[in-house]
Amino acid sequence: MRLANTMKNDTLNMSITKFSIFFTLMLIYVGCNERSTPIVKVDSNLSKPIQCMALDGIGVEKKFSNRLNQLYNFTSNCPLKLSIKYKKDIVCNSPYNPNQKNVSKFPKSFLNIELREGFDIKYSYYVDLYSNVDEEDIEEGFLRVTKDLLQDSSSH
């Protein structure tokens, strides 16, 4: 009887140890992930594939607009305007949420890519980043835009 109890305890301890190792590895993976999942919103009335886009380069660093122009042939007279908004070096100075700031990672920047027709937002791509926005982030976001909007939705 005593041997059976010892074997049960050993099996239980082994299971707890395996779970602890798995849980620790998952925490490390989640904690080291430098990217958030983008939030994408598409107007259901937008017909795809779209035929053109104009780039609204106001407030966009030259290297970012140059990279976008390498990726796509923008048309200046297109009614669909693509705008890029981002903020770098975000710092949370709020005294109301100390636990959130101390326990979890706080984004260092964000990237928002919007396609508008007039004042109507037809498409939005938003992502929090744990490093400052760079050309790679702009390219990755824009490639998602082109994947979502330049491919015929009836072929999927």
Secondary structure as UniProt FT lines:
FT   HELIX           2..32
FT   STRAND          39..42
FT   TURN            44..45
FT   STRAND          54..56
FT   TURN            58..59
FT   HELIX           62..71
FT   TURN            76..77
FT   STRAND          80..87
FT   TURN            95..96
FT   HELIX           98..103
FT   STRAND          109..117
FT   TURN            118..119
FT   STRAND          120..129
FT   HELIX           135..149
FT   HELIX           153..155
//
